[in-house]
Amino acid sequence: MGRSLTLVFACLMFIATGCTANERARNFGGTQTIDLPAGKKLVNATWKETNLWYLLRPMQNGESPDTLNFIESSAYGMMNGAVIFIEHAAAAANPGATQGKK
């Protein structure tokens, strides 16, 4: 019995570590966090098989970064996955670089 339990545990660990974060979040539940590039806004996200695709656009002046949650709602409420997208403001230009010498 102990040997069987060890074998099952080893197989589960192999499966869990052999999956990408996308696959774990989608197939086994859990959460994946994606830090988007600075100055980009999330437009849409979708799965294609085990790959997560997301559409970005440039952040417009006056827009602030958001944190968006892409959440699975499974039929039985078990093993729901989530992907959290974190937007970041564009780096401010160096104010000293625009000043000329007098």
Order of alpha helices (4+ residues) and beta strands (2+ residues): alpha-alpha-beta-beta-beta-beta-beta
